[in-house]
Amino acid sequence: MTDQIETIARAFAATITTACAELDAENGQAIGSLVLEINTRNAKPEYAGCCASHDFFDANMAMDAAFQQVTGRETLLISDTATDEEKEAEAALWNAAWNMASKAGFWINEA
């Protein structure tokens, strides 16, 4: 399970950093500056329990894309056929991956 969490988290981070780079380029900023701003905001107490990426784009869509890329299926969170237990387990996986990526600063310091 931990491997799957990290795989989803890294796919999410890649999506986030790509989206940030595109916004940086559109705004004439140095590539990487937006993700650095997100990391700075995420370190502030007022962002506890949430992610500053939402200040700039719909990060749920980025996580959904990462989730589907890794699992090969749509999420169960909005499924009409999934049980409450399945939805709860999926939400826990989604949140764990989100937290891991955010706490890792989206791995921008890895080369």
C-alpha positions, -999 to 999 in steps of 0.1 A, spaced: 0 0 0 28 24 8 43 18 -26 10 27 -43 7 58 -22 41 70 -32 36 61 -68 3 81 -69 20 110 -49 49 112 -74 25 111 -104 5 139 -87 37 159 -80 48 155 -117 14 169 -128 16 197 -103 51 207 -113 42 206 -150 12 228 -145 32 252 -124 59 254 -151 33 262 -177 19 290 -155 54 303 -148 61 304 -186 28 321 -193 35 348 -166 71 353 -176 84 339 -143 113 316 -137 103 280 -141 98 266 -107 88 298 -90 52 289 -86 58 255 -71 82 272 -47 54 296 -38 31 267 -32 56 250 -9 61 283 10 24 287 15 20 250 25 45 256 53 23 283 69 -1 273 97 -31 287 78 -26 260 51 -26 231 76 -48 204 62 -50 218 27 -27 226 -2 -19 260 -17 -20 245 -52 -57 251 -51 -49 289 -50 -37 286 -86 -56 257 -103 -79 228 -97 -55 204 -80 -82 178 -76 -81 173 -113 -43 168 -111 -47 142 -84 -75 125 -103 -53 122 -134 -24 109 -113 -48 84 -96 -61 71 -129 -26 69 -144 -14 47 -116 -45 26 -109 -57 23 -145 -93 31 -135 -115 60 -125 -117 68 -88 -145 53 -68 -151 86 -49 -180 96 -72 -191 61 -82 -227 52 -80 -219 16 -75 -190 17 -49 -198 9 -13 -192 35 14 -163 13 26 -147 14 -8 -151 51 -11 -136 56 24 -106 34 15 -101 53 -17 -104 87 0 -77 75 25 -54 66 -4 -61 98 -22 -54 119 10 -23 99 19 -8 105 -16 -17 142 -15 -1 146 19 30 127 9 35 149 -22 29 181 -3 52 172 26 79 162 1 76 197 -15 65 179 -47 101 165 -49 113 196 -67 148 192 -52 154 158 -67 175 158 -98 
